C-alpha cells in the first residue's frame, strides 16, 4: 500500500493477467516484442482511498459499487488544531465540524435534486474521501499516470499508480518509460 496525501492510499487489488503471465504471453505470441496493443490486455484493479475530486478526475475508469465502497469525512481532532489554548482549539474544531457536515448535506441534497454530480461535488470538502476498487486496462492506467498537467493532489496518486504498475509489470518497464 502506498500512502497518498493525508488519509489516502493506493494498492494493487488484482491484475489479470499479472506481470509474470503477461511476460509469457509476450514471449509466446509476440516473440518478446512489446507494442502498444499489449497494454490493452491486462485489466488492473486498484484499491484506492482518495478525495472525491481525485476520483471524479478519473472519468475513464470504472468503479466497483459494492459493499466495499465507502465515503468518509475526516474531522480534525483538537490535538491536530493546536491553537494557542484548549478553548480556542475546541471552538475551531466545532466550527470545522459544522462546516464539513453542511458541505456533506448540501452535496447530497444537490445530487438528489438532479444537480450535475460534478457541480454537486464542488461543495464537498477536500476532507471527504472515497474508498473502493477502481479498474481499467493497463493502457488507461498508463494514460492516467502520464497526464502532465494534473494538479499536485492528483499527481500524488499518479505517481503511486505508476510505482505499483512498474513493480507488477516489470517486464514492461522499459516500454512504459519510453512511451510516457
C-alpha angles and dihedrals in degrees: 000000000000115000116226128193115328103320105002134104144172128209138165111262099174141335128194117220094019122211097275093046091048090051089056091050091050092048095048103036103027100030090237096308118129121207135171094267091065089069090065092062106068119070109207124198118197127190105223138182110189142146111276092247090059092051091046090054088062096074095150092058129088120229124206108233100198137116090297094064115099140159123212136178119211116219117198116244122227092257089057092053094054097184122173092277141007095257092054091046090052092049092049091047091052092048093048091048093052092047093049093047091050090051091052093049093046092050092051093045093048091051092048089052089058098260116158105272095231092052091046090051091056088076093057120097125250082240090070110097132190120212123194148095118301120189142182140140118283092256092059091048089049090054090049096054093039094059104117103192102056121128117259094258091058093042088061089059092042090056092047092051092046092050092049093048094045090056094045094044100034089151089064095046096103091047092048092049092051095047097046 
